[in-house]
Amino acid sequence: MKISLGATLREGRSGIEARNQIIRLTGHGLSQDDAIESLKRGISAWCYGLREAGILENVLNRKGIEFIKDGESILVDIKV
């Protein structure tokens, strides 16, 4: 499955913050790339938990999140 989400970037005291407003998750890092990768890992973990509960696609649809069903792995695409 491929999931596409947006993110906003913001500088903080200890680095960069990448945040997705739809699912309200934030990633942090010393650089923009680190923050985005952190956010991707958080979103992946969120998705795997929902999939284990059997509700991933329902939640994605309810939140209006774009996704493409394509195999068992979950790939997260972040647009800044």
A tleap script that builds the chain and sets N, CA, C and O, in Angstrom:
source leaprc.protein.ff14SB
mol = sequence {
  NMET LYS ILE SER LEU GLY ALA THR LEU ARG
  GLU GLY ARG SER GLY ILE GLU ALA ARG ASN
  GLN ILE ILE ARG LEU THR GLY HIE GLY LEU
  SER GLN ASP ASP ALA ILE GLU SER LEU LYS
  ARG GLY ILE SER ALA TRP CYS TYR GLY LEU
  ARG GLU ALA GLY ILE LEU GLU ASN VAL LEU
  ASN ARG LYS GLY ILE GLU PHE ILE LYS ASP
  GLY GLU SER ILE LEU VAL ASP ILE LYS CVAL
}
set mol.1.N position { 0.844 -1.164 0.000 }
set mol.1.CA position { 0.000 0.000 0.000 }
set mol.1.C position { 0.897 1.237 0.000 }
set mol.1.O position { 1.902 1.297 0.709 }
set mol.2.N position { 0.518 2.200 -0.796 }
set mol.2.CA position { 1.233 3.469 -0.835 }
set mol.2.C position { 0.298 4.562 -0.332 }
set mol.2.O position { -0.818 4.715 -0.829 }
set mol.3.N position { 0.755 5.307 0.641 }
set mol.3.CA position { -0.034 6.354 1.261 }
set mol.3.C position { 0.631 7.689 0.979 }
set mol.3.O position { 1.839 7.837 1.170 }
set mol.4.N position { -0.150 8.662 0.526 }
set mol.4.CA position { 0.383 9.999 0.221 }
set mol.4.C position { -0.202 11.009 1.190 }
set mol.4.O position { -1.419 11.126 1.334 }
set mol.5.N position { 0.686 11.735 1.851 }
set mol.5.CA position { 0.285 12.758 2.815 }
set mol.5.C position { 1.153 13.994 2.656 }
set mol.5.O position { 2.251 13.929 2.104 }
set mol.6.N position { 0.661 15.096 3.136 }
set mol.6.CA position { 1.432 16.328 3.145 }
set mol.6.C position { 2.029 16.570 4.516 }
set mol.6.O position { 1.647 15.931 5.496 }
set mol.7.N position { 2.964 17.493 4.575 }
set mol.7.CA position { 3.583 17.854 5.851 }
set mol.7.C position { 3.964 19.324 5.825 }
set mol.7.O position { 4.287 19.885 4.778 }
set mol.8.N position { 3.920 19.925 6.986 }
set mol.8.CA position { 4.426 21.286 7.139 }
set mol.8.C position { 5.707 21.205 7.957 }
set mol.8.O position { 5.824 20.406 8.886 }
set mol.9.N position { 6.655 22.042 7.593 }
set mol.9.CA position { 7.940 22.074 8.286 }
set mol.9.C position { 8.043 23.334 9.111 }
set mol.9.O position { 7.555 24.396 8.722 }
set mol.10.N position { 8.693 23.201 10.269 }
set mol.10.CA position { 8.884 24.344 11.148 }
set mol.10.C position { 10.192 24.171 11.912 }
set mol.10.O position { 10.530 23.072 12.351 }
set mol.11.N position { 10.913 25.265 12.060 }
set mol.11.CA position { 12.149 25.229 12.838 }
set mol.11.C position { 11.822 25.378 14.305 }
set mol.11.O position { 11.003 26.208 14.699 }
set mol.12.N position { 12.480 24.558 15.110 }
set mol.12.CA position { 12.312 24.622 16.557 }
set mol.12.C position { 13.641 24.848 17.237 }
set mol.12.O position { 14.662 25.054 16.582 }
set mol.13.N position { 13.622 24.807 18.559 }
set mol.13.CA position { 14.853 25.033 19.324 }
set mol.13.C position { 15.891 23.941 19.107 }
set mol.13.O position { 17.094 24.197 19.142 }
set mol.14.N position { 15.411 22.718 18.882 }
set mol.14.CA position { 16.362 21.609 18.760 }
set mol.14.C position { 16.424 21.015 17.358 }
set mol.14.O position { 16.946 19.914 17.184 }
set mol.15.N position { 15.905 21.716 16.358 }
set mol.15.CA position { 15.969 21.199 14.992 }
set mol.15.C position { 14.721 21.522 14.201 }
set mol.15.O position { 14.117 22.583 14.358 }
set mol.16.N position { 14.350 20.582 13.347 }
set mol.16.CA position { 13.224 20.765 12.434 }
set mol.16.C position { 12.078 19.854 12.853 }
set mol.16.O position { 12.295 18.734 13.317 }
set mol.17.N position { 10.853 20.351 12.681 }
set mol.17.CA position { 9.645 19.593 12.959 }
set mol.17.C position { 8.886 19.415 11.649 }
set mol.17.O position { 8.671 20.382 10.919 }
set mol.18.N position { 8.479 18.184 11.349 }
set mol.18.CA position { 7.624 17.885 10.193 }
set mol.18.C position { 6.311 17.363 10.742 }
set mol.18.O position { 6.294 16.378 11.481 }
set mol.19.N position { 5.208 18.014 10.389 }
set mol.19.CA position { 3.910 17.673 10.982 }
set mol.19.C position { 2.848 17.428 9.916 }
set mol.19.O position { 2.752 18.155 8.927 }
set mol.20.N position { 2.049 16.376 10.147 }
set mol.20.CA position { 0.890 16.124 9.314 }
set mol.20.C position { -0.350 16.458 10.136 }
set mol.20.O position { -0.567 15.890 11.206 }
set mol.21.N position { -1.156 17.378 9.632 }
set mol.21.CA position { -2.324 17.853 10.364 }
set mol.21.C position { -3.488 16.858 10.344 }
set mol.21.O position { -4.304 16.847 11.265 }
set mol.22.N position { -3.571 16.033 9.313 }
set mol.22.CA position { -4.712 15.122 9.193 }
set mol.22.C position { -4.697 14.073 10.300 }
set mol.22.O position { -5.713 13.842 10.956 }
set mol.23.N position { -3.549 13.444 10.506 }
set mol.23.CA position { -3.482 12.406 11.543 }
set mol.23.C position { -2.772 12.897 12.801 }
set mol.23.O position { -2.613 12.146 13.763 }
set mol.24.N position { -2.350 14.147 12.791 }
set mol.24.CA position { -1.767 14.802 13.968 }
set mol.24.C position { -0.535 14.078 14.502 }
set mol.24.O position { -0.405 13.839 15.703 }
set mol.25.N position { 0.360 13.738 13.586 }
set mol.25.CA position { 1.644 13.161 13.971 }
set mol.25.C position { 2.759 14.120 13.584 }
set mol.25.O position { 2.644 14.866 12.612 }
set mol.26.N position { 3.839 14.091 14.358 }
set mol.26.CA position { 4.970 14.980 14.133 }
set mol.26.C position { 6.255 14.182 14.187 }
set mol.26.O position { 6.408 13.294 15.026 }
set mol.27.N position { 7.190 14.501 13.283 }
set mol.27.CA position { 8.527 13.928 13.294 }
set mol.27.C position { 9.528 15.041 13.549 }
set mol.27.O position { 9.295 16.193 13.185 }
set mol.28.N position { 10.643 14.690 14.177 }
set mol.28.CA position { 11.668 15.678 14.494 }
set mol.28.C position { 13.028 15.210 13.995 }
set mol.28.O position { 13.283 14.010 13.899 }
set mol.29.N position { 13.890 16.156 13.683 }
set mol.29.CA position { 15.246 15.840 13.264 }
set mol.29.C position { 16.107 17.080 13.224 }
set mol.29.O position { 15.611 18.203 13.315 }
set mol.30.N position { 17.398 16.866 13.088 }
set mol.30.CA position { 18.322 17.989 12.996 }
set mol.30.C position { 18.254 18.660 11.637 }
set mol.30.O position { 18.586 19.837 11.500 }
set mol.31.N position { 17.819 17.902 10.624 }
set mol.31.CA position { 17.679 18.459 9.278 }
set mol.31.C position { 16.259 18.197 8.783 }
set mol.31.O position { 15.506 17.440 9.395 }
set mol.32.N position { 15.909 18.825 7.682 }
set mol.32.CA position { 14.594 18.634 7.068 }
set mol.32.C position { 14.391 17.168 6.685 }
set mol.32.O position { 13.329 16.600 6.938 }
set mol.33.N position { 15.401 16.562 6.080 }
set mol.33.CA position { 15.300 15.154 5.670 }
set mol.33.C position { 15.105 14.236 6.869 }
set mol.33.O position { 14.312 13.296 6.809 }
set mol.34.N position { 15.832 14.503 7.968 }
set mol.34.CA position { 15.691 13.690 9.178 }
set mol.34.C position { 14.279 13.793 9.752 }
set mol.34.O position { 13.700 12.793 10.175 }
set mol.35.N position { 13.734 15.003 9.762 }
set mol.35.CA position { 12.387 15.209 10.301 }
set mol.35.C position { 11.340 14.498 9.451 }
set mol.35.O position { 10.405 13.903 9.987 }
set mol.36.N position { 11.489 14.556 8.138 }
set mol.36.CA position { 10.551 13.881 7.237 }
set mol.36.C position { 10.637 12.368 7.407 }
set mol.36.O position { 9.611 11.687 7.435 }
set mol.37.N position { 11.838 11.845 7.519 }
set mol.37.CA position { 11.998 10.395 7.731 }
set mol.37.C position { 11.394 9.974 9.060 }
set mol.37.O position { 10.779 8.911 9.148 }
set mol.38.N position { 11.557 10.785 10.088 }
set mol.38.CA position { 10.959 10.504 11.390 }
set mol.38.C position { 9.431 10.472 11.282 }
set mol.38.O position { 8.783 9.589 11.845 }
set mol.39.N position { 8.868 11.425 10.568 }
set mol.39.CA position { 7.420 11.459 10.364 }
set mol.39.C position { 6.958 10.227 9.594 }
set mol.39.O position { 5.938 9.629 9.935 }
set mol.40.N position { 7.701 9.846 8.559 }
set mol.40.CA position { 7.344 8.643 7.787 }
set mol.40.C position { 7.311 7.404 8.681 }
set mol.40.O position { 6.400 6.583 8.576 }
set mol.41.N position { 8.309 7.271 9.564 }
set mol.41.CA position { 8.340 6.115 10.474 }
set mol.41.C position { 7.128 6.123 11.407 }
set mol.41.O position { 6.532 5.078 11.667 }
set mol.42.N position { 6.771 7.299 11.903 }
set mol.42.CA position { 5.608 7.402 12.784 }
set mol.42.C position { 4.317 7.047 12.069 }
set mol.42.O position { 3.465 6.351 12.621 }
set mol.43.N position { 4.173 7.522 10.852 }
set mol.43.CA position { 2.968 7.222 10.068 }
set mol.43.C position { 2.917 5.734 9.739 }
set mol.43.O position { 1.850 5.122 9.795 }
set mol.44.N position { 4.055 5.153 9.400 }
set mol.44.CA position { 4.089 3.710 9.111 }
set mol.44.C position { 3.648 2.906 10.331 }
set mol.44.O position { 2.853 1.974 10.206 }
set mol.45.N position { 4.154 3.256 11.499 }
set mol.45.CA position { 3.782 2.551 12.731 }
set mol.45.C position { 2.282 2.694 12.994 }
set mol.45.O position { 1.622 1.731 13.382 }
set mol.46.N position { 1.753 3.890 12.782 }
set mol.46.CA position { 0.323 4.150 12.958 }
set mol.46.C position { -0.481 3.252 12.021 }
set mol.46.O position { -1.478 2.653 12.424 }
set mol.47.N position { -0.034 3.165 10.755 }
set mol.47.CA position { -0.728 2.346 9.753 }
set mol.47.C position { -0.672 0.866 10.090 }
set mol.47.O position { -1.681 0.168 9.987 }
set mol.48.N position { 0.508 0.374 10.496 }
set mol.48.CA position { 0.625 -1.049 10.815 }
set mol.48.C position { -0.277 -1.422 11.986 }
set mol.48.O position { -0.868 -2.501 11.996 }
set mol.49.N position { -0.385 -0.537 12.972 }
set mol.49.CA position { -1.276 -0.797 14.098 }
set mol.49.C position { -2.730 -0.863 13.670 }
set mol.49.O position { -3.471 -1.740 14.114 }
set mol.50.N position { -3.140 0.056 12.811 }
set mol.50.CA position { -4.519 0.041 12.308 }
set mol.50.C position { -4.778 -1.184 11.436 }
set mol.50.O position { -5.867 -1.758 11.467 }
set mol.51.N position { -3.771 -1.580 10.660 }
set mol.51.CA position { -3.954 -2.767 9.823 }
set mol.51.C position { -4.110 -4.017 10.685 }
set mol.51.O position { -4.937 -4.879 10.388 }
set mol.52.N position { -3.319 -4.115 11.749 }
set mol.52.CA position { -3.443 -5.260 12.662 }
set mol.52.C position { -4.831 -5.308 13.293 }
set mol.52.O position { -5.362 -6.385 13.563 }
set mol.53.N position { -5.412 -4.135 13.524 }
set mol.53.CA position { -6.757 -4.063 14.097 }
set mol.53.C position { -7.840 -4.296 13.035 }
set mol.53.O position { -9.021 -4.420 13.361 }
set mol.54.N position { -7.424 -4.355 11.759 }
set mol.54.CA position { -8.360 -4.612 10.674 }
set mol.54.C position { -9.173 -3.405 10.242 }
set mol.54.O position { -10.226 -3.561 9.625 }
set mol.55.N position { -8.702 -2.197 10.557 }
set mol.55.CA position { -9.482 -0.997 10.244 }
set mol.55.C position { -8.705 0.040 9.432 }
set mol.55.O position { -9.178 1.166 9.280 }
set mol.56.N position { -7.545 -0.302 8.915 }
set mol.56.CA position { -6.704 0.680 8.233 }
set mol.56.C position { -7.428 1.368 7.082 }
set mol.56.O position { -7.499 2.597 7.053 }
set mol.57.N position { -7.957 0.619 6.151 }
set mol.57.CA position { -8.595 1.235 4.978 }
set mol.57.C position { -9.806 2.077 5.370 }
set mol.57.O position { -10.044 3.128 4.775 }
set mol.58.N position { -10.563 1.632 6.352 }
set mol.58.CA position { -11.715 2.415 6.814 }
set mol.58.C position { -11.266 3.757 7.377 }
set mol.58.O position { -11.866 4.789 7.077 }
set mol.59.N position { -10.220 3.750 8.187 }
set mol.59.CA position { -9.724 4.989 8.786 }
set mol.59.C position { -9.156 5.913 7.705 }
set mol.59.O position { -9.421 7.115 7.721 }
set mol.60.N position { -8.383 5.370 6.772 }
set mol.60.CA position { -7.826 6.191 5.696 }
set mol.60.C position { -8.942 6.840 4.878 }
set mol.60.O position { -8.870 8.026 4.557 }
set mol.61.N position { -9.963 6.071 4.547 }
set mol.61.CA position { -11.099 6.618 3.797 }
set mol.61.C position { -11.824 7.697 4.595 }
set mol.61.O position { -12.167 8.748 4.053 }
set mol.62.N position { -12.057 7.442 5.870 }
set mol.62.CA position { -12.776 8.388 6.720 }
set mol.62.C position { -12.024 9.715 6.850 }
set mol.62.O position { -12.643 10.777 6.919 }
set mol.63.N position { -10.695 9.653 6.884 }
set mol.63.CA position { -9.880 10.861 7.007 }
set mol.63.C position { -9.576 11.504 5.652 }
set mol.63.O position { -8.976 12.577 5.602 }
set mol.64.N position { -9.984 10.860 4.554 }
set mol.64.CA position { -9.746 11.402 3.226 }
set mol.64.C position { -8.298 11.311 2.784 }
set mol.64.O position { -7.828 12.147 2.012 }
set mol.65.N position { -7.592 10.311 3.263 }
set mol.65.CA position { -6.178 10.115 2.929 }
set mol.65.C position { -6.074 9.263 1.670 }
set mol.65.O position { -6.680 8.196 1.573 }
set mol.66.N position { -5.289 9.756 0.702 }
set mol.66.CA position { -5.088 9.027 -0.551 }
set mol.66.C position { -4.209 7.807 -0.314 }
set mol.66.O position { -3.194 7.885 0.377 }
set mol.67.N position { -4.613 6.674 -0.897 }
set mol.67.CA position { -3.785 5.472 -0.825 }
set mol.67.C position { -4.039 4.604 -2.039 }
set mol.67.O position { -5.102 4.654 -2.658 }
set mol.68.N position { -3.033 3.805 -2.361 }
set mol.68.CA position { -3.124 2.849 -3.462 }
set mol.68.C position { -2.805 1.480 -2.884 }
set mol.68.O position { -1.739 1.275 -2.304 }
set mol.69.N position { -3.732 0.545 -3.045 }
set mol.69.CA position { -3.488 -0.816 -2.576 }
set mol.69.C position { -2.476 -1.464 -3.510 }
set mol.69.O position { -2.723 -1.599 -4.708 }
set mol.70.N position { -1.337 -1.864 -2.956 }
set mol.70.CA position { -0.276 -2.434 -3.777 }
set mol.70.C position { 0.616 -3.318 -2.912 }
set mol.70.O position { 1.733 -2.926 -2.576 }
set mol.71.N position { 0.145 -4.484 -2.555 }
set mol.71.CA position { 0.948 -5.412 -1.787 }
set mol.71.C position { 0.816 -5.224 -0.284 }
set mol.71.O position { 0.023 -4.412 0.193 }
set mol.72.N position { 1.607 -5.987 0.443 }
set mol.72.CA position { 1.542 -6.016 1.911 }
set mol.72.C position { 2.317 -4.877 2.586 }
set mol.72.O position { 1.933 -4.421 3.663 }
set mol.73.N position { 3.393 -4.423 1.963 }
set mol.73.CA position { 4.196 -3.382 2.608 }
set mol.73.C position { 3.455 -2.049 2.569 }
set mol.73.O position { 2.586 -1.817 1.728 }
set mol.74.N position { 3.829 -1.183 3.511 }
set mol.74.CA position { 3.236 0.154 3.577 }
set mol.74.C position { 4.329 1.167 3.274 }
set mol.74.O position { 5.300 1.289 4.021 }
set mol.75.N position { 4.163 1.893 2.174 }
set mol.75.CA position { 5.096 2.946 1.785 }
set mol.75.C position { 4.420 4.286 2.003 }
set mol.75.O position { 3.274 4.486 1.599 }
set mol.76.N position { 5.131 5.202 2.643 }
set mol.76.CA position { 4.574 6.515 2.935 }
set mol.76.C position { 5.287 7.548 2.095 }
set mol.76.O position { 6.515 7.633 2.114 }
set mol.77.N position { 4.515 8.344 1.349 }
set mol.77.CA position { 5.053 9.428 0.521 }
set mol.77.C position { 4.635 10.748 1.160 }
set mol.77.O position { 3.446 11.008 1.344 }
set mol.78.N position { 5.620 11.578 1.494 }
set mol.78.CA position { 5.358 12.865 2.143 }
set mol.78.C position { 5.632 13.975 1.145 }
set mol.78.O position { 6.706 14.033 0.545 }
set mol.79.N position { 4.650 14.859 0.971 }
set mol.79.CA position { 4.819 16.035 0.128 }
set mol.79.C position { 4.929 17.250 1.032 }
set mol.79.O position { 4.077 17.478 1.891 }
set mol.80.N position { 5.973 18.019 0.833 }
set mol.80.CA position { 6.198 19.213 1.661 }
set mol.80.C position { 5.745 20.434 0.900 }
set mol.80.O position { 5.844 21.550 1.409 }
savepdb mol mol.pdb
quit
